Amino acid sequence: MEIYRIAHSSYSQLLSYGAAGRWNSSGVEVIYTASNRSLACLEVVVHKNSDELKELFRIMVIHIPDKSFKKIDLTDLPEGWHLTDNNAYNICRLIGNDWAVSNKSLILQVPSSIIKNETNFLINVNHDDFSKVKVTDIEPFFFDPRIKNEK
């Protein structure tokens, strides 16, 4: 299965820096990816301002094994999980942290908080099967200059 990650050119590799995200606390090492290129693009856009989007980015095409998934369905999550307040982040982080620490699967499939019915994938860099995750291509990625974000 192919998934996608867009990162600043200096970070376009399969590494986790342990920064906190929606699904993990600081120090819990996972890599965030998306099911398609457009969702990967939006995941970056919501976190950057227009000037930052002018920097040099790369898109990684990543192959992951078709097995070793744990899936979180919308029905598994409480109402408001997708919001940007601390309570919503805390709910998601508990789920993601428990998954990462349990080390029972390489991949956690989660719903996108940006687009309903789209999917993100977290990769557990500490899982025994992490070596099976392969970057198959790295391409330059340029954000359309019409995208405006005054974050």
Secondary structure, 3 states (H helix, E strand, C coil): CEEEEEEEHHHCCCCCCCCCECCECCCCCEEEEECCHHHHHHHHHCCCCCCHHHCCEEEEEEECCCCCEEECCHHHCCCCCCCCCHHHHHHHHHHHHHHHHHCCCCEEEEECCCCCCCEEEEEECCCHHHHHCEEEEEEEECCCCCCCCCC
